[in-house]
Amino acid sequence: MSQRSYKDMELRLISELMKNSRRSDRELARAIGASQPTVSRLMRKLEKEGVIKEYTIIPDFRKLGYEIMAFHFLGKPETHVEEKREVLRKGALELEKKTPQSNIMVVDGQGLGKGRVVINLYKNYGEYVKGLETIRSLPNVEADAMDGFLVDLADETQFRVLSMKALAQHLLSSETSKSKRAKT
C-alpha cells in the first residue's frame, strides 16, 4: 500500500470515528473499505501517536440542564509571559480541585486584543455571574481586560450546534481536493 493511500485510509478512519466512535472495528472497516485487522492496527497506531486523544460523546447540553455557553476572552496577548501563565495555571488547577468548573476549553491564543479564551457551560444566569467572579478571582486575570460572548442553548434557531460530523466531512473533502490536485 502506498504512503498516500495509507494516509488517506487514516483520514477516512478518523472521519468515521468523528461521526460515531461507538461503531465496532468491523463496521468501521466496512465504512472505509479496509479489513477489520487493518482498522484495529490503524486505531492503535493513531492512539499511540496521539492523533486520537479520546473517545467521547457530545451530549445535548440543554437536556443536561445547561442554558448558557459562555466564551470568556481574557487578558492582553503581551501579558502572557511564561511565569504569569504558570501562576494562573496553578491557581486554576487548585480552584478546580475545590470546585469543579464547567470548562470545556481554556487556551491561550490571539485575537480581539486578548490572549486567552475560556469556554464554559452554565445552568442559568446566576451561575454565569458566579463563574465570572471565579474567573476574575484567579491570579493574573485582569477583570478590566475581560470580554464575553453568551450563547443561549435553548435558542432553537442556531445555525449549527457543536458536532464533529461537519468537521469530519471537511477533513475528507479537503483531502479529496488535495488528492485531485496532486493527480493533475
CORMORA-V960371 format. One record per pair of residues at least 12 apart in sequence whose C-alpha atoms are under 7 Angstrom apart, sorted by the first residue. I is the first residue (numbers start at 1). GAP is how many residues later the second one is. If there is no record, write none. Layout:
# CORMORA-V960371
<<I | GAP> <I | GAP>>
This chain:
# CORMORA-V960371
<<9 | 23> <10 | 32> <11 | 161> <12 | 20> <12 | 160> <13 | 19> <15 | 153> <15 | 156> <15 | 157> <16 | 12> <18 | 146> <18 | 147> <18 | 150> <19 | 145> <19 | 146> <19 | 149> <21 | 34> <25 | 14> <25 | 15> <62 | 91> <62 | 92> <65 | 58> <66 | 55> <66 | 56> <66 | 57> <66 | 58> <67 | 55> <67 | 56> <67 | 57> <67 | 85> <67 | 86> <67 | 87> <68 | 53> <68 | 54> <68 | 55> <68 | 56> <68 | 82> <68 | 83> <68 | 84> <68 | 85> <69 | 51> <69 | 52> <69 | 53> <69 | 81> <69 | 82> <69 | 83> <69 | 84> <70 | 49> <70 | 50> <70 | 51> <70 | 78> <70 | 79> <70 | 80> <70 | 81> <71 | 46> <71 | 47> <71 | 48> <71 | 49> <71 | 77> <71 | 78> <71 | 79> <72 | 45> <72 | 46> <72 | 47> <72 | 74> <72 | 75> <72 | 76> <72 | 77> <73 | 41> <73 | 43> <73 | 44> <73 | 45> <73 | 73> <73 | 74> <73 | 75> <74 | 40> <74 | 41> <74 | 42> <74 | 43> <74 | 71> <74 | 72> <74 | 73> <75 | 39> <75 | 40> <75 | 41> <75 | 66> <75 | 67> <75 | 70> <75 | 71> <76 | 37> <76 | 38> <76 | 39> <76 | 69> <77 | 33> <77 | 36> <77 | 37> <77 | 38> <80 | 35> <84 | 56> <87 | 52> <88 | 50> <88 | 51> <88 | 52> <91 | 47> <91 | 48> <92 | 46> <102 | 18> <102 | 19> <103 | 15> <103 | 16> <103 | 17> <103 | 18> <104 | 15> <104 | 16> <105 | 13> <105 | 14> <106 | 12> <106 | 13>>
